[in-house]
Amino acid sequence: MNIFKRKRRFPNEDKHRGILHLSETQIVIENTAYSREIEVIEIGEIEYIYLEICNYSSPGLLIYQGRQHYIPVDYVNTEKLCLQLAKRFNFDMALIYDNIHKEENAVHQLFRTTYQQNFELVTGGQNDYIKGFEIIAPTPCFVPWTTTKSELLNNPHTRLENGYLNIVYPVRIGNIILRDFGAYVDNIRPEIALEEYYAKCYATDGSDKSLYLVKEQLERDLADKAEFTFYSDFNLFFYAKIGPITFEATYSIDDNEMRNIAYSFTSFSARLQFDYPAMLIASDYEQNGVLSQLFVWNETLSTPDNYKTNTHIKQTPEFVLAASKGQAVIWKDEANNLLGFADAEHAQWYAISEVDSFTLWNTLPAKGGGFSSLSITFTDGQQKTLFEGAHDTMSKHLDEVKAFLGFDIKFYEDYNC
């Protein structure tokens, strides 16, 4: 009997590693081995509990409440906690006792909460997926996908908080009704459409059923219109591409070898790809720009093309292209007091009075590949990337570039570990 008990025991408690303070409503985690704030778990709000075992480290509990918390099983009072949670959430302690001493990679589900399904599939025969979405307000409002950020911010049914635009009523996309539909908008220009909307879809049991329901609805409704892709080798990824819109549904699954835990919901998104070529044209500067001096890199470099977030990115002016012959260059426009930076396609130019300094990072290959980047820092503290390329391509020209610009260039070098 003593041998049997020894095999079932938890590892010896180590107060120098951590201590758990338990009540009926809270778990307070005191990590004594290293400096870290005390963690508090509200027991009534726990969404899942797993036992994680590993072939190279000690086992522990993974508890999700607001975020994932990790509790090594040698913390003081961990076995007492497991007994308390087993009684509260009705799981079998044998799952822990039978696995806690195994030296393998695995995650064992002890408890998962249930959810209220927060999306609906309707049978109204709607097939306006490519047009936009309907806000199901007391007076319904249809929002085309081309609606700009500025227009959405002025919509009475949206709220902006910490850079996230939330639509306060349910939303219908075709025959799918979603709640908590919204988008991150901080880095998007006000005059263009948002590039991605998000929602979380929960099935009642938190399973991948949510993904398969959404997937099957899209396949039915867009059967002869969309291009479908589905991957299930690791996590689940489903895509339905129709014109400039891609509907995406992803679900993470429990994975023993990687010790990953499923998130309990399907992440649904609508990705939009609209182009605004007119925004790249700077007619005034094409006519009035002056090429006073030119520095040619003679290296394979590129400038950023993210004109949807950086209003300064334009197509490279013709008078610069004629002189650069497609090479990456820096030019001075002394007539307009500007500095310009370009490759064969895109360019940026800034008032010299706004420039504070430049920074060159040369990242050498190690575990990851090497690369380099040159960025500009403005007098207000903001920064923009100007050029990117392979490692060592720009650093060997550092003195020449510094002399040409007439500004300090801060140089940093490190390994991509």
N, C-alpha and C positions, 0 to 999 in steps of 0.2 A: 504493500500500500504506500509506503514512504517513497519507493522508487517511482511509482505512478504519479504521486503528487509532485515530485521533483520535476518530472518531464512536463507537467502541465503548468509549472510556475512561470510567472513573468520574470524577466531579468531583474537582478538586484537593483533597488532604487538608489539613485545617486543624487543627493541633495546639492552637490556641486555642479550638476548639469542643469537641473530645473526642478521647480516645485509647482504643483497644481493646487489651487485653493478652490474648493468646491462648495456650491450651495445648490438648492433646488432649481435655481433659475440661471446661474452663471457658472462658467469655468474661467478662472483667472489664471493665466499662464505666466509664471515668473521664470524667465530664462536667466539662471544664475551663472552660467558658464561664460557668457559674454554680455557686453553692454547692449541692451535692447529694451525698448519700452515694454511695459506689461501689456499683454494681450487679453482681451475680454471676449468671450463667446457667450452669446445669449442662447441658452439651450432651447427655448421655445421657437427660435428662428433658424435652427439648423436645417440645411437642405440635404446634406448627405454626410455619411460617415463611412470611411474605408480603412482597412488595415493594409499598410504598404510594407512589403518585405523585399529585401534586396540581398544580392550575393556578395556585396562588398561594404555594407554599412548596417547599422542597427535598424530594427523595424520601428514603425511609428504609426500613429493615427493621422489620417487626413480628414479634417472636419471643415465643411464649407458653411460659413455664416457671414454673408457680406463679402467675404473673400475666403480663400483657402488657408486654413491654419494647420501647422504640422506639430504634432506632439510625440516626441520619442517615448518609447514604452519604458525607458528607465528613469523618467521623471518621477519624483515622489508623488504618490497617489494616483498613478496612471491606472493600475488595476482596479482600484476603487472607482475611478471614473468610468471604466469600461463596464463594471457591474451596474453602476447607476444608469448609464446610457442603455444597456441591454434591457433593463427593466422598463425604462421610459419608452424606448422605441421598439421593443419586442424583437430583438435579434438574439441568436443563439451564441453564448460565449464559447461554445465548442469551435466555432469558426476562428476565433482568436487563439485558443489554446492549441488547436491542431496545426496551426500554421506559423505561430510566432517564432519558432526556432528553425524554420526551414531557411536554407541558404539558396534562394532563387529569386528571380525578379518576378514579382506578381503584385496585383492589387485585388483585394477581396472586399466586395460590397457588403457592408453590414446593415446600412439603412439608406433609403432615399425617400424624400418626401413626395407627396403627390401635389399636383398643380391644378389650377383651373385652366382648361384649354382657352387660350386667349386669341385664337384666330378661327375664322369660319370659312367654309366652302359653300357657296350659294349656287343655285340652279337657275338663275335668271337669264342665262344665255348671253351674258355680256361678253363682248369681244373687243373691248377698246384698250387692250393692254398697251398697244404702241402709242396711243394718244396721250395718256396721262392717268391720273388717279382722281377719285371722287372723295372729298371730305364729307363724311356722313354727319353733318351738323343739322340743327333743326331746320335750316334752309340749306340743302345740300349744295356743295360748291365743287365744280370740276376744275382740276388744276392740270393744264398741259405739262408734259415733261420739259418743254422749252421755257417754262416760267422762270424768270430770273431770280437771283438771290434777293435783289431789292424788292421785287414784287411779293415774294414769299414773306419777307420781314414785315411788310405792310398788310399782310393778310390777317384779318381779325381772329382767325382760328389757329394761329401759330404763336408759340412762346419761345423766346431766346434765353438760354441760361448757360453760362460758361462755354460759349462757342457752339452749343448744340441747339438746333432748331427743332422743337418738338411740336407735332400737330396734335392738338388737344382732343380731337374727336377721332373715332375709328376711321379708317381709310379703306376704300374699296379699289383694288387693282384687278380689273377684269372680274373674275368670279371668286376672288380671294379677299376676305375682309381681315385687316390687320389692326392691332392696337399698338400704341406707343411707336408710331411711325415717325421718323425724323431724319436729320442729317447734320453732320458737322459742317460749319459754314465759315469758319475763321479765315481760311486761306483762299477763299473764292472771291473773284472780282464781283462787284454788285451788279454789273450789267450782263452777266452770263448765267446760264442754267447751272444748278447744282450738278455735281458729277456722281454723287452716290447717296442713296437713301437706305435706311436700315430699319429692321424690326426684329424682335425675338419672338419665335413661335414655340409655345409650350404645348405638348400633349399632356394628358392628365398624369401619366406615369413618368414624365420626363424622358421618354425613350425617343429613338429615332423614328417613331411613327409620325412625328411632326414633319420630318423631312419627306417621308414617302407620300404623305397626303398632299403636300404642296407640289411635289414632283409630278404625281399622277394628274393633278388638276391642270398644271401647265402643259403636260403632254397631251391631254385631251383637248384643251382649248386651242393650242397652237400647233396641232399635229402637222398641218401642211404649210405652216408659216415660219417656224423657228428651226434653228439648228441646235440639237441637244447633245450634251456631253455629260457623262456620269462616271465618276471614279469611286471605287469602294475598297481599294487595296489597303488603305490605312484608315483615315477618316473618310467621311462621306462628302463628296462634292458633286453638286448638280448645277448645270448651266443651261439656260435656254436663251439663245441669242436671236433677236429679231430686229433687223435694221440697226440703228444706233444704240439699242437698249439690250443689256444682258441681265436677265434675272438669275440670281445666284442663291442657292440654298446649301448650307454646310452644317454638318453635325460631327462633333468629335466623339469618338467611341473610347470605351475603356481598353487600355492596351497594357498587357502584363509586362512585356519586355521593356517598354519605355516608361512604364508606371504612370501612364496618363489616365486622367479621370474625365469622363464625359461631362460636358457642361450642362446637360439636362434640357437644352433648348436648341432649336434650329436657328441659325443666323441667316435671315433672309435679307437680300439687298437687291436694289435696282441700280445698276451702273449705267451711266449715260455717257455717250461719246459724241458730243456735238463740236464742230469746228467753227471758228470765227476768223477766217482768213483776213477780213478787213481790219481786224485789230492788230495785225502784224505790219500794216502799211503806215509809214510816217511820211506822208506827202510833203509836209512843210520842210522836214529836214532833208528829204531827198533833193529839194530845190535849193535850200539855203545852207546846207552843210558844207564845210570846207575841210579838206584834207591837208593839214599843215605839216605834220610829221608822221611817219609810219614805222612801227617796229614789227618785223615779221618773225614769228617764232621758228619757222622751219622744223616744226614738230607736229605730230598728229594729236591735236587737241580739239575739244569740242566746247561750245558754250551752251548753257541751259536753254531749253526750248519751252519752258513752262510759262507761256504767256498768259495762261488763265489765272495764274496767281501773282505774276510779276508784270506790272503794267509797262515796265521799261523794256521788255523784250520785244524786239521788232525783227522784221526781215533785214538782212544785211543790205545797207544802201548800195545802189549801183556804183556810185563813185568810189566806194571802198572796195567792192568786188573787183573793179577794173584795175585797181592798184595791187590788191592782195593776190590776185589770180587763184582764189579759193583757199589760200593759206589762213591759218589762225593769226590774227594781228591785233595790235593795239595802235590806235591813232590819236593824235592830238588835233583838236579843232580850235586853234587860237583865236579865230574870229568870234566864235561863240563861247569861248572859255569852257570847252568840253573835253572829256576823255572818253574814248570809245573802245569797245572790246568786241571782237567778232570772229566767227568762223565762216564757212562758205554759205551758211543758211541764216543764222540768227546773230543778232547783235544787241548790245546795250550801250548806252552812253549817258554820262552823268556830268552835272556841273562840277567843275574843279573846286568851287567854294564849298561843296557839300562833302568832300572827301577828307577823311581823317587819316587813314592808313590802309595798308594791304597786309594780307596774311597768306603765306604759302606753306601748305602741309605736304610733306613728302613721306608717304607711308610705304615702308619696305615690306616685301613679301615674307611671311612666316607661315603660320597656320592658314592664314588667308592670303589672297593675292595682294600685290602692291598697286598703288595708285597715287595720284597727286592732285591737288586742287589749289587754285588761287582765288581768294575772295577779297572783297572790298568792304571796309568799315567806314560808315558815314559819321558825321559829326554828332548825329543824334543817337549813335550807338547801334543802329541797325546794320545788318550784314547781308551781302548778296554774293553768291558764287559767280565767278566770271569765266574760269576755264577749268576743265578736268582732263586728265590724261593718265598715261602709265607712270609708274614711279620713275623718278630721276629725269623726266622729260623737261620739267621747268626749272628744277633746282640748279642745273648747270648753266642756266642763263640768268641767275639771280642778280648778279652785279649789273649786267647790261639792262635788265628790266628796271631795276631800282634807279639807275641813272636816267633812263628814258622817262620814267614817270615823274621823278623828282619828289617822290614820297618814300617814307620808311616802309620796308617790307619785313614783317615779323616772320621768321623762318622756324619751323618745327619739323622734327624728323623722329619717327618711331616705327616699330614693327607691328604688323597686323597680326597680333597674337590671338 
